[in-house]
Amino acid sequence: MPFTHALADPRVADVIDRLFAGAQHDEAAAARVELPEGFERTTSQQRADALAEVYMPISADGGRLLYNLVRATRPATVVEFGTSFGISTLHLAAAVRDNGTGRVITTELSKDKIAAAGRAFAEAGLDDLITVLEGDALDTLAGVEGTADFVLLDGWKDLCLPVLRLLESRLGPGTLVVADDVDLDSLKPYLDHVRDPANGYQSVTFPVEDGMEISCRL
Ligand SMILES: C[S@@+](CC[C@H](N)C(=O)[O-])C[C@H]1O[C@@H](n2cnc3c(N)ncnc32)[C@H](O)[C@@H]1O
């Protein structure tokens, strides 16, 4: 193997670089998206449609953190809520590739984003490890059988707690659950849940960009 790990594979690195460049470019476009009053109270699908061209990715450091966490824990099944254009998914799948075992199941509402992410996964040569479920995570993830051995929650923040509750019976002791953007108010109910040990988690905030909450199932 001419490279040290899958994130250094030029096919993977080029796609990730291109997607991050697109995300940076689109920050200006995102600022121009006119969101109607009460936007945060519209349906998940309406929000996904309005933001269908906006990446909203994890940070580069956040991606490397996810890679390391998945390498260290060697999960059989990684479950992700919120694919977008696939930046986080590529980091998760790169770690699965280097583990030599496991798979990534990710879910997304936007058809256009799913099509673009699928092309990126193929271009990176990681598509054989990734299953994208199209639809609302509250429906799609209900149908996933077996344990969830590593979880990334990065869809709409008000849904992170319901999605966690949906998966909770499938989390074994020691399973890591990561949520991005701890600074957002809409993530507060989720944070209150995982930060209370009575709910079965030991939780810590990791200071990468907007902050990732890393919670270990007890
Ligand atoms: C913050 S972005 C995800 C960014 C991605 N994890 C990355 O690092 O590139 C959130 C995504 O979640 C999707 N989403 C929001 N609510 C959803 C739901 N209920 N089911 C499936 N996808 C959802 C949105 O369409 C959006 O693309």
The ligand as an SDF file (V2000), in Angstrom:
LIG
                    3D

 27 29  0  0  0  0  0  0  0  0999 V2000
  -25.2800   19.2910    9.3120 C   0  0  0  0  0  0  0  0  0  0  0  0
  -25.7360   18.4710    7.8640 S   0  0  0  0  0  0  0  0  0  0  0  0
  -24.7580   16.9910    7.9090 C   0  0  0  0  0  0  0  0  0  0  0  0
  -23.3290   17.2270    7.5630 C   0  0  0  0  0  0  0  0  0  0  0  0
  -22.5290   15.9500    7.3600 C   0  0  0  0  0  0  0  0  0  0  0  0
  -22.5810   15.1040    8.5290 N   0  0  0  0  0  0  0  0  0  0  0  0
  -21.0920   16.3000    7.0190 C   0  0  0  0  0  0  0  0  0  0  0  0
  -20.2410   16.3250    7.9280 O   0  0  0  0  0  0  0  0  0  0  0  0
  -20.8350   16.5820    5.8490 O   0  0  0  0  0  0  0  0  0  0  0  0
  -27.3100   17.8420    8.3080 C   0  0  0  0  0  0  0  0  0  0  0  0
  -27.9700   16.9800    7.2540 C   0  0  0  0  0  0  0  0  0  0  0  0
  -28.9630   16.1800    7.8960 O   0  0  0  0  0  0  0  0  0  0  0  0
  -30.0380   16.0090    7.0040 C   0  0  0  0  0  0  0  0  0  0  0  0
  -31.2190   15.6940    7.8050 N   0  0  0  0  0  0  0  0  0  0  0  0
  -31.8360   16.5280    8.6720 C   0  0  0  0  0  0  0  0  0  0  0  0
  -32.8720   15.9220    9.2640 N   0  0  0  0  0  0  0  0  0  0  0  0
  -32.9230   14.6710    8.7570 C   0  0  0  0  0  0  0  0  0  0  0  0
  -33.7840   13.5580    8.9860 C   0  0  0  0  0  0  0  0  0  0  0  0
  -34.8240   13.6460    9.8270 N   0  0  0  0  0  0  0  0  0  0  0  0
  -33.5040   12.4140    8.3500 N   0  0  0  0  0  0  0  0  0  0  0  0
  -32.4630   12.3130    7.4880 C   0  0  0  0  0  0  0  0  0  0  0  0
  -31.6280   13.3500    7.2210 N   0  0  0  0  0  0  0  0  0  0  0  0
  -31.8500   14.5070    7.8510 C   0  0  0  0  0  0  0  0  0  0  0  0
  -30.1350   17.3520    6.2890 C   0  0  0  0  0  0  0  0  0  0  0  0
  -30.8070   17.2510    5.0570 O   0  0  0  0  0  0  0  0  0  0  0  0
  -28.6720   17.7580    6.1690 C   0  0  0  0  0  0  0  0  0  0  0  0
  -28.1360   17.4150    4.9040 O   0  0  0  0  0  0  0  0  0  0  0  0
  1  2  1  0
  2  3  1  0
  2 10  1  0
  3  4  1  0
  4  5  1  0
  5  6  1  0
  5  7  1  0
  7  8  2  0
  7  9  1  0
 10 11  1  0
 11 12  1  0
 11 26  1  0
 12 13  1  0
 13 14  1  0
 13 24  1  0
 14 15  1  0
 14 23  1  0
 15 16  2  0
 16 17  1  0
 17 18  1  0
 17 23  2  0
 18 19  1  0
 18 20  2  0
 20 21  1  0
 21 22  2  0
 22 23  1  0
 24 25  1  0
 24 26  1  0
 26 27  1  0
M  CHG  2   2   1   9  -1
M  END
$$$$
